[in-house]
């Protein structure tokens, strides 16, 4: 099972004194203030939402004058405002919990058991319970804003105190809505911040959300209420008896015992409106936090003061302890590369004294590193898929360890009768992995300095003997390492997994889902999209703004990197398609759709960047000195886009 790295991916994770000092300005001056601003927006909208709820419930089409007077009386009385204050406290706690749970880097699990254990870990179960309690308390506030038959849980009569079952019905419905929204929060991975495709000012983003904010809450409430009616009809009397036992009230006759009692139109409208408003408030709090935290943060390209060096753009691009700073840095870089001329000129400037392009070097290093890392992962995954016909994906983090274990056992069984090609694969796998052989740099060159086909027949036996001897030495070293106690302890979970896989049920949960491999590769590609957009836009702007040729020297490297990324994406996609055709599996729709969406976003960004460079440098493409394969890839991209006249 994959290791849990969730602690590494929180939005704010100051794990050392040094990091806290460097990022104190961001935590106190940016992150917390943005959260406070989102909460203030929510508090400003809360009274309008609550009194809209009051106006809808009190609406009387036969007597509009009375309806207006009743509504104004409710607004001027203190009791509804007290409920609004209680709802405000509830939502503030909600916002604080959301702000502490946000992440930017996705923790991707592709095994069924790993997915279930990660999504329903204790912290997430506690969050669902918090949603349930918040739903119950919010429903109580909604039922008391308007004086009606749902207001009081306990009814006083001449014979004693009784439980108001209709109020209990509304409270349990609020808990049910909290359960549904909590499970939706877990399954839809709402703890990850979503950066918009098109950056807008937060006012326009809030306006766009508010214009379509009622569709989702009403639909979710209507889908929930039909199952809730069945649920309460079957076991609602148990809740009633339990509340009577807790409150020590007299036994009351259940009211909601027949189907006709659930057909009350006023009850249905009250539950529907209160449930929709409840989901709207939670969704509004979540989206306001997401909008404010993903808003563009401007970092200075360079700073002349020592105390400001931890606020520059290059520091933000390198900040890995707080991932949100790094994401905001790449977002700011993508924005300035297209819109801000003054800051672009700072990137193209030279240091004084010295005349070194330090700003461009720092930015280019991080952008190239992010894209090259993705290229290596895609290439590695394509090689694994191509070489392994059984599994479509081997865990990239545990690849070296698994290859070492498997190849050592294969070498022991086949060392007496081994073909030359399989021997070379064995040694290349051992040399690439973290094994004792990786320190001996002369083994590979000494064995394969000459091809087996050119070795004379007389020396072939000695040549094979040297290979077998090296295999024996490698196996003995591996055996010595894995015979020690620490390695035996480390391999104990692996042995348990092998034993459990003999059971069909256990193997079903322990098998890796091939349809989720695309999601694993492209799930965290937002940084690469920012990097590709920024570096291509800077390259286009360098035609008229790069006076010293700072970026012009890297144009060929930029074009080659983008073409290689496009080629490896096409290769990996074609291999995955062929494997899926030969080994059809049941698809995991959510993972497949999310992975395909991320892959399409990245591919669109790469194609747009390449076309942007082609259009800008159409007269100087020959100076890039691209190879035949790269030119062929350019022709394919151009033909798909409709720019055949360029090449």
WOVENPE-V580207 format. One line per field, one symbol per residue. ss: DSSP state (@ for helix, = for strand, . for the rest). phi: phi as a letter, one per 30 degrees, with the letter a starting at -180 (. if undefined). A space follows every 50 residues. Layout:
ss=???
phi=???
This chain:
ss=.....@@@@=......@@@@@@.@@@@@@@@@@@@@@@@@@@@@@@@@@@ @@@@@@@......@@@@@@@@@@@@@.@@@@@@@@@@@@@@@@@@@@@@@ @.=.......=@@@@@@@@..@@@@@@@@@@@@@@@@@@@@@@@@..... ...====..====.@@@@@@@@@@@@@@@@@@@@@@@....=........ .@@@@@@@@@@..@@@@@@@@@@@@@@@@@@@@@@@@@@@@@@@@@@... .........@@@@.@@@@@@@@@@@@@@@@@@@@@@@@@@@@@......= .....@@@@@@=@@@@@@....@@@@@@@@@@@@@@@@@.@@@@@@@... .......@@@@@@@@@@@@@@@@@@@@@@@@@@@@@@...........@@ @@@@@@@@@@@@@@.....@@@@@@@@@@@@@...@@@@..@@@@@@... .@@@..@@@@@@@@@@@@@@@@@@@@@@@@@@..@@@@@@@@@@@@@@@@ ...@@@@@@@.=.@@@@@@@@@...@@@@@@@@@@@@@@@@@@@@..... .@@@@@@@@@@@@@@@@@@@@@@@@@@@@@@@......@@@@@@@@@@@@ @@@@@@@@@@@@@@@@.@@@@@@@...@@@@@@@@@@@@@@......
phi=.dddcdddcdebbdcbddddddcdddddcbddddddddddedddddeddd dddddddcdbddbddddddddddddddddddddddddddddddedddddd cdbcddcccbcddddddddcdedddddddddddddddddddddcdcdadc dcdcccbdckcbddddddddddddddddddddddddddhddcdcdddcdb dddddddddddbdcddedddddddddddedddddbddddddddddddhcd dcddcdcbddddcddddddddddddddddddddddddddddddcddcdcd dbbccddcddcddddddcdcdcdddddddddddddddcccdddddddddc dbdjicdddddddddddddddddddddddddddddddcdccdaceddcdd dddddddddddddcddbbddddddddddddddddbddddcdcdddddcdb dddcddddcddddddddddddddddddddddddddedddddddddddddd dddddddddcdddddcdddddcdccdddddddddddddddddeccddcid cedcddddddddddddddddddddddddddddbdbddceddddddddddd ddddddddddddddddcddbddddhddddddddddddddddjcdddc
